[in-house]
Amino acid sequence: MTTLFISDLHLDAERPQITELFGRFVRGEAREADALYILGDLFEAWVGDDDPSDTGAFVASELKALGDSGVPVFFIRGNRDFLLGADYAARAGMRLLPDPSVIVLYGQPVLIGHGDLLCTDDVAYQQFRAQTRHPAWQAQFLAQPLAARLAFAQQARAASKAHQAGLKDDGRMETITDVAPDTVAETFARYGIDTIIHGHTHRPAVHALEVGGRSRTRIVLGDWYEQGSVLRVDRDGMQLQTLS
């Protein structure tokens, strides 16, 4: 049997073909899995569990059917869907996990997370992240009308694009938006694990590292903007592959 990991699908109405690909994946390969882990940014934006979008309804239906078939689904919030709450998780049959979390994968402890906590060189983003994860900020935001929250999401996406454009202009895009090596090393040491699985950076790869005199592995999941990306893990190892 195999455990599946995906992240950074960024599903929305503007890319229906990717939503369809996700549906085929959930109805096909995922039905034979031990478990499915979604490591954040399932949606391009999420402004509250009262979001009436057809995409959100479709995803909840597909994941609920997967869970009902006997495959547990676990979810870690990302930077685009950090407001996904208990109501939607219940509709989708998902179990919410803290970011990061340590799981035991075929006898080995593994740290999983969205990945943005490792990008500590992007100080402006980390400040925004800290603000928007505060319970008081979230309660105030979710109390606003849906239209106001959707408008805020559009503004936040525009600000993010402008921030990244500025980083490109001064040549810092590749380093600032990727993980910070010192933070990765500190994370390995803090949790005492040899494997980290995350998304967020959209740089799919399997990195072999030497940290603290031990061989470690950091697996980065790919995004689903143009195609799918899935990490398959079983007792024999790990395979990071694309879907189309």
C-alpha positions as CSV (number, residue, x, y, z in Angstrom):
1,M,0.0,0.0,0.0
2,T,1.0,3.6,-0.6
3,T,0.6,6.9,1.3
4,L,0.1,9.9,-1.0
5,F,1.1,13.5,-0.4
6,I,0.0,16.5,-2.5
7,S,0.1,20.3,-2.0
8,D,-0.2,23.6,-3.8
9,L,-3.1,22.7,-6.0
10,H,-4.4,26.3,-6.0
11,L,-7.8,25.1,-7.2
12,D,-10.2,27.8,-8.5
13,A,-12.8,28.4,-11.2
14,E,-10.2,29.8,-13.6
15,R,-8.5,26.5,-14.1
16,P,-11.3,23.9,-14.3
17,Q,-9.0,21.3,-16.0
18,I,-6.9,21.1,-12.9
19,T,-9.9,20.7,-10.7
20,E,-11.0,17.8,-13.0
21,L,-7.5,16.3,-12.7
22,F,-7.8,16.4,-9.0
23,G,-11.2,14.7,-9.2
24,R,-9.8,11.9,-11.3
25,F,-6.9,11.5,-8.9
26,V,-9.2,11.2,-5.9
27,R,-11.5,8.8,-7.6
28,G,-8.7,6.7,-9.1
29,E,-5.3,6.3,-7.5
30,A,-6.2,7.7,-4.1
31,R,-8.9,5.1,-3.6
32,E,-6.2,2.5,-3.3
33,A,-4.0,4.4,-0.8
34,D,-3.4,4.0,2.9
35,A,-3.9,7.7,3.4
36,L,-3.9,11.1,1.6
37,Y,-2.1,14.1,3.0
38,I,-2.8,17.5,1.6
39,L,-0.1,20.0,2.7
40,G,-1.8,23.3,2.1
41,D,-2.9,25.6,-0.7
42,L,-5.6,23.3,-1.8
43,F,-7.4,26.4,-3.0
44,E,-6.1,29.5,-4.7
45,A,-7.9,31.5,-2.0
46,W,-10.2,30.7,1.0
47,V,-12.0,33.4,2.9
48,G,-14.1,31.3,5.2
49,D,-16.1,28.1,5.3
50,D,-19.2,30.0,4.1
51,D,-17.6,30.3,0.7
52,P,-20.3,29.2,-1.8
53,S,-18.0,28.4,-4.7
54,D,-18.7,25.4,-7.0
55,T,-15.0,24.4,-6.7
56,G,-15.2,24.2,-2.9
57,A,-18.4,22.2,-3.1
58,F,-16.9,19.8,-5.7
59,V,-13.7,19.3,-3.7
60,A,-15.6,18.6,-0.4
61,S,-17.8,16.0,-2.2
62,E,-14.9,14.2,-3.8
63,L,-12.8,14.1,-0.5
64,K,-15.8,13.1,1.6
65,A,-16.4,10.1,-0.8
66,L,-12.7,9.2,-0.5
67,G,-12.9,9.2,3.2
68,D,-16.1,7.2,3.2
69,S,-14.4,4.6,1.1
70,G,-12.0,4.0,3.9
71,V,-9.0,6.3,3.0
72,P,-8.3,8.8,5.7
73,V,-7.6,12.4,4.5
74,F,-5.4,14.8,6.4
75,F,-5.0,18.5,5.8
76,I,-2.5,21.1,6.8
77,R,-3.4,24.7,6.0
78,G,-1.3,26.7,3.6
79,N,-0.8,30.4,3.1
80,R,-3.7,30.6,0.7
81,D,-6.2,28.6,2.7
82,F,-5.2,29.2,6.3
83,L,-8.8,30.2,7.1
84,L,-10.1,26.8,6.2
85,G,-11.9,25.7,9.3
86,A,-13.6,22.9,11.1
87,D,-16.9,23.3,9.3
88,Y,-15.4,22.8,5.8
89,A,-13.1,20.0,7.1
90,A,-16.2,18.2,8.4
91,R,-17.9,18.6,5.0
92,A,-14.9,17.2,3.3
93,G,-14.2,14.4,5.8
94,M,-10.7,15.8,6.5
95,R,-8.8,15.8,9.7
96,L,-7.0,19.1,10.3
97,L,-3.4,18.8,11.5
98,P,-1.1,21.5,13.0
99,D,1.7,22.9,10.9
100,P,4.2,21.3,11.2
101,S,3.3,17.8,12.4
102,V,5.3,14.6,13.0
103,I,3.7,11.5,11.6
104,V,5.0,7.9,11.7
105,L,5.3,6.7,8.1
106,Y,5.9,2.9,7.8
107,G,7.8,2.9,11.1
108,Q,9.8,6.1,10.5
109,P,9.0,9.5,12.0
110,V,8.5,12.2,9.3
111,L,7.9,15.9,9.7
112,I,5.2,17.3,7.4
113,G,4.1,20.9,6.8
114,H,3.1,23.5,4.2
115,G,6.7,24.8,4.1
116,D,6.3,28.6,4.4
117,L,7.6,28.4,8.0
118,L,11.0,27.4,6.5
119,C,11.2,30.6,4.3
120,T,12.4,32.8,7.1
121,D,14.5,35.1,4.8
122,D,11.3,36.6,3.5
123,V,10.8,38.8,6.5
124,A,7.8,40.8,5.0
125,Y,5.9,37.5,4.4
126,Q,6.7,36.1,7.8
127,Q,5.3,39.3,9.4
128,F,2.2,39.1,7.3
129,R,1.9,35.4,8.3
130,A,2.2,36.1,12.0
131,Q,-0.5,38.8,11.8
132,T,-3.0,36.7,9.8
133,R,-2.6,33.6,12.0
134,H,-3.5,35.5,15.2
135,P,-6.9,34.4,16.5
136,A,-8.1,38.0,17.0
137,W,-7.3,39.0,13.4
138,Q,-9.0,35.9,12.1
139,A,-12.1,36.5,14.2
140,Q,-12.3,40.1,13.1
141,F,-11.8,39.2,9.4
142,L,-14.4,36.3,9.4
143,A,-17.0,38.7,11.0
144,Q,-16.9,40.8,7.8
145,P,-19.4,40.2,5.0
146,L,-18.4,37.6,2.4
147,A,-18.0,40.3,-0.4
148,A,-15.6,42.3,1.8
149,R,-13.5,39.1,2.5
150,L,-13.4,38.2,-1.2
151,A,-12.2,41.8,-2.1
152,F,-9.5,41.5,0.6
153,A,-8.3,38.2,-0.9
154,Q,-8.0,39.8,-4.4
155,Q,-6.0,42.7,-2.8
156,A,-3.7,40.3,-1.0
157,R,-3.0,38.3,-4.2
158,A,-2.2,41.6,-6.0
159,A,0.1,42.6,-3.1
160,S,1.8,39.2,-3.2
161,K,2.5,39.5,-6.9
162,A,3.9,43.0,-6.4
163,H,6.1,41.8,-3.6
164,Q,7.5,39.0,-5.8
165,A,8.0,41.4,-8.7
166,G,10.0,43.6,-6.4
167,L,12.2,40.6,-5.4
168,K,12.7,39.7,-9.0
169,D,13.7,43.2,-9.9
170,D,16.5,43.3,-7.3
171,G,17.6,39.7,-8.0
172,R,16.5,38.2,-4.7
173,M,13.5,36.1,-5.9
174,E,15.2,32.8,-6.0
175,T,16.8,33.0,-2.5
176,I,14.2,34.9,-0.5
177,T,11.2,32.8,-1.6
178,D,13.0,29.5,-1.0
179,V,13.7,27.8,2.3
180,A,16.5,29.2,4.5
181,P,19.2,26.5,4.9
182,D,19.8,27.5,8.6
183,T,16.1,27.2,9.4
184,V,16.0,23.8,7.7
185,A,19.0,22.5,9.7
186,E,17.4,23.9,12.9
187,T,14.1,22.2,12.1
188,F,15.8,18.8,11.6
189,A,17.6,19.2,14.9
190,R,14.6,20.5,16.9
191,Y,12.4,17.6,15.9
192,G,15.1,14.9,15.8
193,I,13.9,13.5,12.5
194,D,15.6,12.6,9.2
195,T,12.9,13.4,6.7
196,I,10.8,16.6,6.0
197,I,8.0,16.7,3.4
198,H,6.6,20.1,2.4
199,G,5.3,22.2,-0.4
200,H,4.9,26.0,-0.8
201,T,8.0,26.9,-2.8
202,H,6.8,25.3,-6.0
203,R,10.3,23.8,-6.5
204,P,9.7,20.0,-6.6
205,A,12.8,18.0,-5.7
206,V,14.3,15.4,-3.4
207,H,17.2,17.0,-1.5
208,A,19.8,14.7,0.2
209,L,21.4,16.7,3.0
210,E,24.1,16.2,5.7
211,V,22.9,17.9,8.9
212,G,24.4,17.4,12.3
213,G,26.5,14.5,11.1
214,R,23.5,12.6,9.8
215,S,22.0,12.0,6.4
216,R,18.7,13.7,6.0
217,T,16.1,14.1,3.2
218,R,13.9,17.1,2.4
219,I,11.2,16.4,-0.2
220,V,9.5,19.4,-1.9
221,L,6.1,18.8,-3.5
222,G,5.2,20.4,-6.8
223,D,2.3,22.7,-7.6
224,W,-0.7,21.9,-9.7
225,Y,-0.8,25.0,-11.9
226,E,0.0,23.2,-15.2
227,Q,0.0,19.6,-14.1
228,G,-0.4,17.5,-11.0
229,S,2.3,16.5,-8.6
230,V,2.2,13.6,-6.1
231,L,4.6,12.0,-3.7
232,R,4.1,8.3,-3.3
233,V,5.5,6.7,-0.2
234,D,5.6,3.0,0.6
235,R,7.8,0.6,2.6
236,D,10.3,0.5,-0.3
237,G,10.8,4.2,-0.6
238,M,9.5,7.5,-2.1
239,Q,8.7,8.6,-5.6
240,L,7.9,12.2,-6.5
241,Q,6.1,12.3,-9.9
242,T,3.9,14.4,-12.1
243,L,0.3,13.8,-13.2
244,S,-1.3,14.9,-16.4
